[in-house]
Amino acid sequence: MHPEWVERLLRLEEALERISAVPPIPGIEPLIRESAEEHLTARMMAQLIVHLGHQWARERTELEKPLASELRRIVRSGINTKTFPSRARTLHRLLSRGEVEPIVQTAIEKAGLPLYCDEFRELAAAAAAREMQASEQLLEISTDLLPHLCDPRGRRVSPGTGIHLMLLHYLDGQQSYTWSDKDEDYVDPLTRAIREFLRDPDFDPKPAYRLYRHLFPASGKANPARRRLRH
């Protein structure tokens, strides 16, 4: 019987062999390898970027947008309306979903509020029970959080845009989308890589760059998003 540390090494070796056996990620993996990543690292990063891109797009659509939409309704309705308790009750149900907690906590931190997600959830429950002080606090906090969430009226984010955003973040915003007057199309390597992966020759890179500049404003200022080639 092998010592425990040997067993761990054997399991790690098996995991790396499985990753090596997975087909390469078209477009994305070769692009990552160009940044001096070795074969196995590039493959792992490409798989991670695709997974995180899908996850981010799903969470934004299924969690963040409904949350922002309900906070917007709460802010617009005000505590003196008949619908406020039911709005607070709906918000409480949303906050009870475990997946939404990281989104809420990030918005709380961005807003600089001394609050935790579970405290916000308890506040929503108290407001649903028509407690006036809790209702006033809920309205105030909702107003503070709303600017730090996505616009609930915005367009649905596609998985492709989510993957593009994760790839751009991995590259630290160093690549910009490039329009060629001659080709009448985007010709930068990143857009080409995403198009190859998605098998979509018409994929538009602009939404991911807008999201990148919004989510990472310091990087967005340091790296202009758009270049134009003139021939």
FENBELKA-V490936 format. One record per pair of residues at least 24 apart in sequence whose ideal C-beta (glycine too) atoms are under 10 Angstrom apart, sorted by the first residue. I is the first residue (numbers start at 1). GAP is how many residues later the second one is. Records with the same first field share a line. If there is no record, write none. Layout:
I = GAP  GAP
This chain:
15 = 29
16 = 24  27  28
19 = 24  25  28
20 = 24
22 = 24  25
25 = 24  25  138  168  171  172
26 = 167  169  170  171  172  173
27 = 140  162  163  164  165  166  167  168  169  170  171  172
28 = 25  135  136  138  139  142  162  165  166  168  169  170
29 = 164  168
30 = 159  163  166
31 = 136  139  140  144  158  159  161  162  163  165  166
32 = 135  138  139  161
34 = 155  159
35 = 135  136  137  139  140
45 = 121  122  125
46 = 117  121  124  147  151
48 = 118  122
49 = 113  114  115  116  117  118  119  120  121  122  148
50 = 109  112  113  116  117  147
51 = 112  115
52 = 110  111  113  114  115  117  118
53 = 104  105  106  107  108  109  110  111  112  113  114  116  141  144  155
54 = 105  106  108  109  112
55 = 44  104  107  111
56 = 101  103  105  106  107  109  110  113  155
57 = 99  100  101  102  103  104  105  106  108  109
58 = 41  99  101  104
59 = 40  41  43  44  98  103
60 = 43  89  90  94  96  97  101  102  105  151
61 = 89  95  96  97  98  101
62 = 35  37  38
63 = 31  34  36  37  38  39  40  41
64 = 36  39  40  42  43  85  86  88  93
65 = 84  85  86  87  88  89  91  92
66 = 24  25  28  31  34  86
67 = 24  27  28  30  33  36  37  40  78  79  82  83  85
68 = 35  39  74  77  78  79  80  81  82  83  84  85  86
69 = 25  80  81  82  83  84
70 = 24  25  54  72  82
71 = 33  36  67  68  70  71  72  73  74  75  78  81
72 = 70  71  74  77  79  80  81
73 = 69  79
74 = 50  53  61  64  65  67  68  69  72
75 = 63  64  65  67  68  69  70  71
77 = 62
78 = 57  61
79 = 48  51  53  55  56  57  58  59  60  61
80 = 55
84 = 43  44  46  51  54  55
85 = 42  43  44  45  46  50
86 = 42
87 = 37  40  41  51  52  55
88 = 35  36  37  38  39  40  41  42  43  46  47  50  51  54
89 = 35  36  38  39  40
90 = 34  38
91 = 29  30  32  33  34  36  37  47  51
92 = 28  29  30  31  32  33  34  35  36  37  46
93 = 28  31  32  35
94 = 27  30
95 = 25  26  27  28  29  30
96 = 25  28  29
103 = 45  46  47
104 = 41  44  45
106 = 42  43
107 = 37  38  39  40  41  42
108 = 33  36  37  40
109 = 39
110 = 34  35  37  38  39
111 = 30  32  33  34  35  36  37  38
112 = 32  36
113 = 27  28  31  32  35
115 = 26  29  30
120 = 25
150 = 61  64  65
154 = 53
155 = 52
157 = 50  51  54
158 = 40  42  45  46  49  50
159 = 39
160 = 34  35  37  38  40  43  44  45  47  48
161 = 33  42  43  44  45  46  47  48  49  50
162 = 45  46  49
163 = 30  31  34  35  45
164 = 26  27  29  30  31  33  34  39  40  41  42  43  44  45  47  48
165 = 42  43  44  45  46  47  50  51
166 = 42  46
167 = 26  27  30  41
168 = 26  37  40  41  43  44  48  51  55  57
169 = 39  42  43  46  47  50
171 = 52
172 = 44  47  50  51
173 = 36  39  40  43  45  46  47  48  49  50  51  52
174 = 45  48  49
175 = 30  34  48  50  52
176 = 29  33  47  48  49  50  51
177 = 27  28  29  31  32  48  49  50  51
178 = 27  48  49  50  51
179 = 26  27  47  48  49  50  51
180 = 47  48  49  50  51
181 = 47  48  49  50
182 = 47  48  49
183 = 46  48
186 = 40  43
187 = 40  42
188 = 38  39  41
